[in-house]
Amino acid sequence: MVNSNDADARKLAELGYKQEFDRKWSGFHNFAISFSIICILSGCFTTFAQAWNNGGPVAISVGWPIIASLIMIIGLVMAELVSAMPTAGGIYYWALNLGKPIHGWVTGWLNLLGLITVTAGVDYGFANFFTYAASLYSKSFDPGNLKTVFLVFLVTILLHIAMNIYGANMIHKLQGVNVWVHIFGVTAIILILILIPSHHQTTAWVFSHQINNSGFSHRAFWIYVLPLGFLLTQYTITGFDASAHVSEETGQAGKAAAQGLWKSIAYSAVVGWILLLTFLYAATDEAGITKAGGAVQAIFVSSVSLGWAKLILVITCLGQFFCGMSCVTAGSRMLFAFSRDKAVPGHKYWTKLDKNKNPSHAAFGLGAAAVVVTLPALTSAVAFFAVTSMAVIGLFGSFAIPIWLRWRKGDAFKQGEWNLGKKWKWMAPVAVLEIVIVSIYFIMPTNPAGVWWSSKFDIHAANYTPITFLVVIGGALLWWVLGAKKHFKGAVRTLD
């Protein structure tokens, strides 16, 4: 009988890499990390206000299943790719294999930026919720103080780096713990919001009511305002590429990583929708919620007693904390893999493994970069939107390139153990089109004061997503032209 680890090592060798990680992750653990990073206890809560103010209930009740279905198509195409090429580099390696070095270069930098900013978004969102929850226990915490929130964010990032470095031997087990935190936590929140409130909203209100607090004309509601609200879904259901990034640590990766990827999307989409519907049915104080900026916390404190609201927030913070831990885990693997092919400055440092065969240096680098991109949050209240937008565009943009290259490859693509048969022919173009459209929307201003060309422009209200992409991706392309194209020829084989 062939040892599955030996078979995985041979598959990895065919792709040009020797086995460096221990394959201690099971199929469940692989699913768990993507499910943990999707984290409906994070995205559904922290970006709820974006959907509330840009579309209202209709953006959530109707928008979520539509956008989630499109993301499911993206995930299925990616599952086929990871089955064929299960490597830690995942996304950018696929682009290298299916295209030219420039495709891998751009994909890698997009994916790395996405993983950095999704880590920043999750941990900053946790800091917001933690500060708000703490303020219910002590008046010394001011949830409106940006410096206080940033300090909590900084401490959280440092804790997650430490957990990934010193708790390396149990990180995969903590992913499993997080799944159960989500299962029991989400179930508890749903039951609380169904059983405890004295009255609920009507179904007609939940599925048809519109809200436009964006400041833009209602004439632009369907073509501009409502799509901005879709950030809730697009940001929440992302990060599932983590299944690819830990595939070199997963047994029977050709099948387990593919299933871990698409199942994490499917389960999160269904459970997340149910959770959001309970939010809307409990949102009986529309004026109060709007006055609070659309924050989901306002639903809890207005629909149930303070004790129940505190319990919901504690559960939420616990799930968000584990989510941030998982983000650092996945991001450090990608930074390790991209550095392994000499594509990142200081690549020798980021590829060092500690005695536990863990990329601890990469974990530190990933976390430090997340802090840097979040610095504007010290003075800008809209910085969180910019960070989440960057996460969406970076991650999904990196997904689009190998998906398009796979479609261009056609039947010449060698499918893996898990594949789509012929369905890729229509799925791949739909996936790329969806990514292009949402990326355009999420670099646009979210309020009139943030319109760059307006006479009333306020830099503190601006969406700085396009600037960050110009700096990072523009810098990566300039670096490519000036010399990277000479030394970056694709995957650097680590064995003969």
Helices and strands as residue ranges (DSSP letters): H 4-14, H 27-38, H 40-46, H 48-53, E 54-55, H 57-61, H 63-84, H 91-98, H 101-137, H 146-166, G 168-170, H 171-195, H 203-208, E 211-212, G 218-220, I 221-225, H 226-229, H 231-236, H 242-245, G 247-249, H 253-282, H 286-291, H 297-303, H 306-340, H 347-350, H 360-373, G 375-378, H 383-409, G 410-412, H 424-441, G 448-450, G 459-461, H 465-479, I 480-484, H 485-487
